[in-house]
Amino acid sequence: MARTLARGTRVTGAERTRLAAELAPRYAAGESIRDLAAETGRSYGFIYNVLKEAGVPLRGRGGNTRRRKA
């Protein structure tokens, strides 16, 4: 489980790698970036960048997936 990080602190190097290793499998299992951000106390953009830097394939945006009937 990811720990809450102090807001505004820099997360670099080994700590950032460790965080990515914790978050990547959870994101791959279906948790949202917003959920991960809320739990760690970091922003959506921070979590997005950590996952992207770790090479995690990011899901597309949600939204209306219904198609018009032909």
CYANA upper distance limits for C-alpha pairs under 8 A (distance plus 0.5 A):
  1 MET  CA     22 GLU  CA      7.69
  2 ALA  CA     19 LEU  CA      7.79
  2 ALA  CA     22 GLU  CA      6.95
  2 ALA  CA     23 LEU  CA      7.66
  2 ALA  CA     39 GLU  CA      7.78
  2 ALA  CA     40 THR  CA      6.68
  3 ARG  CA     39 GLU  CA      8.02
  3 ARG  CA     40 THR  CA      6.22
  4 THR  CA     39 GLU  CA      6.93
  4 THR  CA     40 THR  CA      4.60
  4 THR  CA     41 GLY  CA      5.92
  4 THR  CA     42 ARG  CA      8.50
  5 LEU  CA      9 THR  CA      8.21
  5 LEU  CA     40 THR  CA      6.27
  5 LEU  CA     41 GLY  CA      6.44
  5 LEU  CA     42 ARG  CA      7.53
  6 ALA  CA     41 GLY  CA      7.82
  7 ARG  CA     41 GLY  CA      7.13
  7 ARG  CA     42 ARG  CA      7.13
 11 VAL  CA     15 GLU  CA      6.63
 11 VAL  CA     16 ARG  CA      5.90
 12 THR  CA     16 ARG  CA      5.42
 12 THR  CA     17 THR  CA      8.33
 13 GLY  CA     17 THR  CA      6.90
 14 ALA  CA     18 ARG  CA      6.54
 15 GLU  CA     19 LEU  CA      6.65
 16 ARG  CA     20 ALA  CA      6.67
 16 ARG  CA     50 VAL  CA      7.84
 17 THR  CA     21 ALA  CA      6.70
 17 THR  CA     54 ALA  CA      8.23
 18 ARG  CA     22 GLU  CA      6.88
 19 LEU  CA     23 LEU  CA      6.67
 20 ALA  CA     24 ALA  CA      6.22
 20 ALA  CA     50 VAL  CA      6.47
 20 ALA  CA     51 LEU  CA      6.65
 20 ALA  CA     54 ALA  CA      6.82
 21 ALA  CA     25 PRO  CA      7.80
 22 GLU  CA     26 ARG  CA      7.75
 23 LEU  CA     27 TYR  CA      6.65
 23 LEU  CA     36 LEU  CA      7.86
 23 LEU  CA     51 LEU  CA      8.03
 24 ALA  CA     28 ALA  CA      6.60
 24 ALA  CA     51 LEU  CA      6.87
 24 ALA  CA     54 ALA  CA      8.35
 24 ALA  CA     56 VAL  CA      6.99
 25 PRO  CA     29 ALA  CA      6.52
 26 ARG  CA     30 GLY  CA      7.10
 26 ARG  CA     31 GLU  CA      6.32
 27 TYR  CA     31 GLU  CA      5.26
 27 TYR  CA     32 SER  CA      6.67
 27 TYR  CA     33 ILE  CA      7.54
 27 TYR  CA     36 LEU  CA      8.44
 28 ALA  CA     56 VAL  CA      8.46
 31 GLU  CA     35 ASP  CA      7.01
 31 GLU  CA     36 LEU  CA      7.59
 32 SER  CA     36 LEU  CA      6.86
 33 ILE  CA     37 ALA  CA      6.52
 33 ILE  CA     44 TYR  CA      6.79
 33 ILE  CA     47 ILE  CA      6.99
 33 ILE  CA     48 TYR  CA      7.20
 34 ARG  CA     38 ALA  CA      6.64
 34 ARG  CA     44 TYR  CA      6.32
 35 ASP  CA     39 GLU  CA      6.74
 36 LEU  CA     40 THR  CA      6.69
 36 LEU  CA     47 ILE  CA      7.78
 37 ALA  CA     41 GLY  CA      6.31
 37 ALA  CA     42 ARG  CA      5.53
 37 ALA  CA     43 SER  CA      5.99
 37 ALA  CA     44 TYR  CA      5.98
 37 ALA  CA     46 PHE  CA      8.43
 37 ALA  CA     47 ILE  CA      6.64
 38 ALA  CA     42 ARG  CA      7.21
 38 ALA  CA     43 SER  CA      8.13
 42 ARG  CA     46 PHE  CA      6.92
 42 ARG  CA     47 ILE  CA      7.54
 43 SER  CA     47 ILE  CA      7.00
 44 TYR  CA     48 TYR  CA      6.56
 45 GLY  CA     49 ASN  CA      6.56
 46 PHE  CA     50 VAL  CA      6.70
 47 ILE  CA     51 LEU  CA      6.67
 48 TYR  CA     52 LYS  CA      6.58
 49 ASN  CA     53 GLU  CA      6.43
 50 VAL  CA     54 ALA  CA      6.71
 51 LEU  CA     55 GLY  CA      6.99
 51 LEU  CA     56 VAL  CA      5.95
 51 LEU  CA     58 LEU  CA      8.37
 52 LYS  CA     56 VAL  CA      6.19
 52 LYS  CA     57 PRO  CA      7.93
 52 LYS  CA     58 LEU  CA      7.91
